[in-house]
Amino acid sequence: MIQVKTPELPETTRLPTSASSVPASSNGLAEGKFERAIRRATSDKVRELQVKIVDDGVFVSGRCGSFYCKQQAQQAAIALMKADPRLAFDSLVNRIDVW
């Protein structure tokens, strides 16, 4: 079961940068896959999109204009986790801000 967390954090909060369970060589590739899936699902409506993989979790941040767009980004990340066993992480933290 994938846990989805949407914490209330200040806009200036940075994503963690600790070591990941995914090997460092493929970490960037996995983050790129998540980013492309989110951009495709939201028609590239998430601004300043960042994806970080840290300790069995995926952190997604950025800004978008609606809660629907935020939900689309979250669902795209979850679908990718279910489709690719190498990207099956325990949690997804959605820090996309809606303006």
C-alpha positions as CSV (number, residue, x, y, z in Angstrom):
1,M,0.0,0.0,0.0
2,I,1.4,3.4,-0.9
3,Q,1.1,6.1,1.7
4,V,0.3,9.6,0.4
5,K,1.3,12.5,2.6
6,T,0.4,16.1,2.0
7,P,2.2,18.1,4.8
8,E,1.5,21.7,5.5
9,L,4.9,23.3,5.1
10,P,6.1,26.9,4.4
11,E,6.7,27.7,0.8
12,T,10.5,28.0,1.4
13,T,10.9,24.4,2.6
14,R,13.6,22.6,0.7
15,L,13.4,18.9,-0.2
16,P,15.6,16.5,1.7
17,T,18.8,15.4,0.0
18,S,19.9,12.3,2.0
19,A,20.9,9.0,0.5
20,S,18.3,7.0,-1.3
21,S,17.5,3.3,-1.5
22,V,17.8,3.5,-5.3
23,P,21.5,3.3,-6.5
24,A,23.0,6.7,-7.1
25,S,23.6,6.0,-10.8
26,S,19.9,5.3,-11.4
27,N,18.5,7.9,-9.0
28,G,18.5,10.6,-11.6
29,L,16.9,8.3,-14.1
30,A,14.1,7.4,-11.7
31,E,13.5,11.0,-10.8
32,G,13.4,11.8,-14.5
33,K,10.7,9.2,-15.1
34,F,8.6,10.6,-12.4
35,E,9.0,14.1,-13.7
36,R,8.1,13.1,-17.3
37,A,5.0,11.2,-16.1
38,I,3.8,14.2,-14.0
39,R,4.4,16.7,-16.9
40,R,2.6,14.4,-19.3
41,A,-0.4,13.9,-17.0
42,T,-0.8,17.6,-16.1
43,S,0.0,19.0,-19.6
44,D,3.1,20.6,-18.1
45,K,1.0,22.8,-15.8
46,V,3.2,22.2,-12.7
47,R,5.7,25.1,-12.4
48,E,9.1,24.6,-10.8
49,L,8.5,20.9,-10.6
50,Q,11.1,19.0,-8.5
51,V,11.2,15.2,-7.8
52,K,13.5,13.8,-5.2
53,I,13.8,10.1,-4.2
54,V,14.9,9.7,-0.6
55,D,14.8,6.7,1.8
56,D,12.0,4.7,0.1
57,G,10.0,7.8,-0.6
58,V,9.3,10.2,-3.4
59,F,9.1,13.9,-2.7
60,V,7.3,16.0,-5.4
61,S,7.2,19.8,-5.2
62,G,6.2,22.7,-7.4
63,R,3.4,25.1,-8.0
64,C,0.1,24.8,-10.0
65,G,-3.1,26.6,-10.4
66,S,-5.6,24.1,-9.2
67,F,-6.1,21.3,-6.8
68,Y,-7.2,19.1,-9.8
69,C,-3.7,19.6,-11.3
70,K,-2.1,18.7,-7.9
71,Q,-4.2,15.5,-7.8
72,Q,-3.3,14.7,-11.4
73,A,0.4,14.9,-10.5
74,Q,-0.1,12.7,-7.5
75,Q,-2.1,10.1,-9.5
76,A,0.6,10.0,-12.2
77,A,3.3,9.3,-9.7
78,I,1.2,6.6,-8.0
79,A,0.5,5.0,-11.4
80,L,4.2,4.9,-12.3
81,M,5.0,3.3,-8.9
82,K,2.4,0.6,-9.6
83,A,3.5,0.0,-13.2
84,D,7.3,-0.3,-12.6
85,P,8.4,-2.6,-9.7
86,R,11.8,-0.8,-9.6
87,L,10.0,2.4,-8.8
88,A,7.7,0.9,-6.1
89,F,8.5,3.2,-3.1
90,D,6.7,3.1,0.2
91,S,5.5,6.7,0.3
92,L,4.8,9.7,-1.8
93,V,5.0,13.2,-0.3
94,N,3.1,15.7,-2.4
95,R,4.3,19.2,-1.7
96,I,2.9,20.9,-4.8
97,D,1.5,24.3,-3.8
98,V,-1.7,25.6,-5.3
99,W,-1.7,29.3,-5.9
